[in-house]
Amino acid sequence: MIVLNEQNKTQYKVSSAFLFMIILSFTLSLIVQGVLTLLGCGGLVFVCLSSLCSPLSICIVLIFSGKKDGEDYILVKNKKRLNGIAVLLAVFLSCGMFLGFGFINSLFSQLLYRIGISVSSPEVIITTFRQFLLALFCLCFFPAVYEELFFRNFFIKNLKDMRFIALILINGLIFSLYHRSLSQLLYQFIFGVNLAILYLKTENAIPCITAHFLNNFAIVLFLYLGVSINFFALFNIVIGLTVLCLFYIIVFYNAKTDKAFSKKENPASISYYFIPFGLTGIAICVLYIVLGAVNI
């Protein structure tokens, strides 16, 4: 006899929400990109408006899930108050990832090219202040807010009874696949894992939103200013990894007494209530990456 307990219910809710969000995001993207193509829109406008389909899909899914649960997932409801340490951790994480692991995307693309896989990505050119503002909101602000509300504030909050390692790895994996970019896959996985750690430590979505925004903002700002950074420079990598080490030291200080990292007596594990919807969503993302983002 199958018993539908609270753990099964939450896994069913999270996995089905993830699958619905992926399908909705793909559908909206196809419609919007088709309309923009017919209108002759291209360049930055095409990229920015297309990118809004994802946060819009997340917003719809969170509203729908909130109505079913009698909760408001759109508003940021934090268990702990925002403090200076949480903000510092957000800055350390964004700077550490940007400098310490910024080389991974280029390196991974080069490795793929050597085995016969060429990775295509949209070219973003920002020359005017209006274009900068457009990119700031479409590529930095909205993705940072709504992705963190879903992947951290909704996903982790509902699966908090899982083992720590399993939770952050699954969260990082789904977060990276969701972006559907082969060249960014490894970077997004590492970033997603660290954002999950940050959320568990602070029990507050604002630091995660801040770190996510700063990471995207740095890229957009340097494109606008025409500044090129050598991510392969040893100095940059050392500085970035040093900052990340400081992030981990602060996060795991007194980890034994921290409820977020302490061992749970009866930790939940991934059950078949997660598998049908969760794996289907993952499969769709993988298929998109193989067929849409890679030219073999």
Secondary structure, DSSP 8 states (H G I E B T S, - for coil): -----HHHHHHHHHHHHHHHHHHHHHHHHHHHHHHHHHHT--HHHHHHHHHTHHHHHHHHHHHHHHHHHT--SSS---SS---HHHHHHHHHHHHHHHHHSTTHHHHHHHHHHHTT-EE--------SHHHHHHHIIIIIIHHHHHHHIIIIIIIIHHTTTB-HHHHHHHHHHHHHHHTT-TTTHHHHHHHHHHHHHHHHHH--HHHHHHHHHHHHHHHHHHHHHT----TT-HHHHHHHHHHHHHHHHHHTTTGGG-TTTS--SS-B---TTTHHHHHHHHHHHHHHHHHHSEE-
